[in-house]
């Protein structure tokens, strides 16, 4: 499958990735808020600790529910990405079991997806220029300008 076909394939995965990154960001913010609230309760003797701890526990429950949703979303992304390639996935997983694979956090994975989304937007803009001819100067040769745009798309993929 060509690189440009890969970009336009499976819009469902794009939506799932946006949901995943949004959930990961929200979970990180909620965890930060929870940790700040815990620190506040520990440092201040004048606060109603029972009330604050009850609210913190409630926030913790919400965070855990969101983590379950996030994990289900990443599982759906993986299932969609590997649909029809089950043997290839099983082989890859077998190889990973045999070697030590560094683990990535959801935050790191979310950043990777965001970078990929930006690269895809840039590529789509270049594709529009390529198909509309807006990239060409009046004195340029058609083939040269087209090759330039294709090189630009390849450079985005190499990032």
C-alpha positions as CSV (number, residue, x, y, z in Angstrom):
1,X,0.0,0.0,0.0
2,X,1.4,3.4,-0.9
3,X,2.1,6.0,1.7
4,X,-0.7,8.3,0.4
5,X,-3.2,5.4,0.5
6,X,-2.1,4.7,4.1
7,X,-3.0,8.3,5.1
8,X,-6.5,8.1,3.7
9,X,-7.2,4.6,5.0
10,X,-9.3,3.8,8.0
11,X,-10.8,7.1,9.2
12,X,-12.3,5.2,12.1
13,X,-8.8,4.7,13.6
14,X,-8.1,8.4,13.3
15,X,-11.2,9.1,15.4
16,X,-10.2,6.5,17.9
17,X,-6.7,7.9,18.1
18,X,-8.1,11.4,18.8
19,X,-10.3,9.9,21.6
20,X,-7.3,8.0,23.0
21,X,-5.0,11.1,23.1
22,X,-7.8,13.2,24.6
23,X,-8.5,10.6,27.3
24,X,-4.8,10.3,28.1
25,X,-4.4,14.0,28.5
26,X,-7.5,14.2,30.7
27,X,-6.3,11.4,32.9
28,X,-2.9,13.0,33.3
29,X,-4.6,16.3,34.3
30,X,-7.0,14.6,36.7
31,X,-4.1,12.6,38.3
32,X,-2.2,15.9,38.8
33,X,-5.2,17.5,40.4
34,X,-5.7,14.5,42.7
35,X,-2.0,14.6,43.7
36,X,-2.2,18.4,44.4
37,X,-5.4,17.9,46.5
38,X,-3.7,15.1,48.5
39,X,-0.7,17.4,49.1
40,X,-3.0,20.2,50.1
41,X,-4.8,18.0,52.7
42,X,-1.5,16.7,54.1
43,X,0.0,20.2,54.5
44,X,-3.1,22.0,56.0
45,X,-4.4,21.1,59.4
46,X,-7.4,23.5,59.1
47,X,-9.2,21.7,56.3
48,X,-12.0,19.2,56.6
49,X,-9.9,16.1,55.8
50,X,-12.8,13.7,55.6
51,X,-14.6,15.9,53.0
52,X,-11.5,16.4,50.9
53,X,-10.5,12.7,51.1
54,X,-14.0,11.8,50.0
55,X,-13.7,14.1,47.0
56,X,-10.2,12.7,46.2
57,X,-11.6,9.2,46.4
58,X,-14.4,10.1,44.0
59,X,-11.9,11.6,41.6
60,X,-9.8,8.5,41.8
61,X,-12.8,6.4,40.9
62,X,-13.5,8.6,37.9
63,X,-9.8,8.3,36.8
64,X,-9.9,4.6,37.1
65,X,-13.0,4.4,34.9
66,X,-11.4,6.6,32.3
67,X,-8.3,4.4,32.3
68,X,-10.5,1.4,31.5
69,X,-12.1,3.4,28.7
70,X,-8.7,4.4,27.4
71,X,-7.4,0.9,27.5
72,X,-10.5,-0.3,25.6
73,X,-9.8,2.4,23.0
74,X,-6.2,1.5,22.5
75,X,-7.2,-2.2,22.2
76,X,-9.7,-1.2,19.5
77,X,-7.0,0.8,17.7
78,X,-4.7,-2.2,17.7
79,X,-7.5,-4.5,16.5
80,X,-8.3,-2.1,13.6
81,X,-4.7,-1.6,12.7
82,X,-3.9,-5.3,12.6
83,X,-7.2,-6.5,11.1
84,X,-6.5,-9.2,8.5
85,X,-2.9,-9.5,9.6
86,X,-3.4,-11.8,12.6
87,X,-0.5,-14.1,11.8
88,X,1.9,-11.1,11.4
89,X,0.8,-9.7,14.8
90,X,1.2,-13.1,16.5
91,X,4.7,-13.4,15.1
92,X,5.6,-9.9,16.2
93,X,4.2,-10.6,19.7
94,X,6.2,-13.9,19.9
95,X,9.4,-12.0,19.0
96,X,8.6,-9.3,21.7
97,X,8.2,-12.0,24.4
98,X,11.7,-13.3,23.5
99,X,13.4,-9.9,23.8
100,X,13.2,-7.1,26.4
101,X,11.0,-4.4,25.0
102,X,11.1,-1.0,26.7
103,X,7.7,0.0,27.9
104,X,6.1,3.3,26.9
105,X,3.7,5.2,29.0
106,X,0.3,6.3,27.7
107,X,1.6,9.9,27.7
108,X,4.5,9.0,25.4
109,X,2.2,7.1,23.1
110,X,-0.3,10.0,23.1
111,X,2.6,12.4,22.0
112,X,3.6,10.0,19.2
113,X,0.0,9.9,17.9
114,X,-0.2,13.7,18.1
115,X,3.1,14.0,16.1
116,X,1.8,11.6,13.5
117,X,-1.4,13.5,13.2
118,X,0.5,16.8,12.5
119,X,2.6,15.0,9.9
120,X,-0.5,13.6,8.2
121,X,-2.1,17.1,8.1
122,X,1.1,18.4,6.5
123,X,1.1,15.6,4.0
124,X,-2.6,16.2,3.2
125,X,-1.8,19.9,2.5
126,X,0.9,18.9,0.1
127,X,-1.4,16.4,-1.6
128,X,-3.9,19.2,-2.1
129,X,-1.2,21.3,-3.7
130,X,-0.2,18.4,-5.9
131,X,-3.7,17.7,-7.1
132,X,-4.8,21.3,-7.6
133,X,-1.5,22.5,-9.2
134,X,-1.3,25.4,-6.8
135,X,2.3,24.5,-6.1
136,X,3.6,25.3,-9.6
137,X,5.1,28.6,-10.7
138,X,4.3,29.8,-14.2
139,X,7.8,28.9,-15.5
140,X,8.2,25.6,-13.7
141,X,8.2,22.2,-15.4
142,X,5.3,20.0,-14.4
143,X,7.4,16.9,-13.6
144,X,9.9,18.9,-11.5
145,X,7.3,20.4,-9.3
146,X,5.5,17.1,-8.8
147,X,8.7,15.4,-7.9
148,X,9.4,18.2,-5.4
149,X,6.0,17.7,-3.7
150,X,6.5,13.9,-3.6
151,X,9.9,14.5,-1.9
152,X,8.3,16.8,0.6
153,X,5.8,14.1,1.5
154,X,8.6,11.6,1.9
155,X,10.4,14.0,4.2
156,X,7.4,14.3,6.4
157,X,7.2,10.5,6.7
158,X,10.9,10.4,7.7
159,X,10.4,12.7,10.7
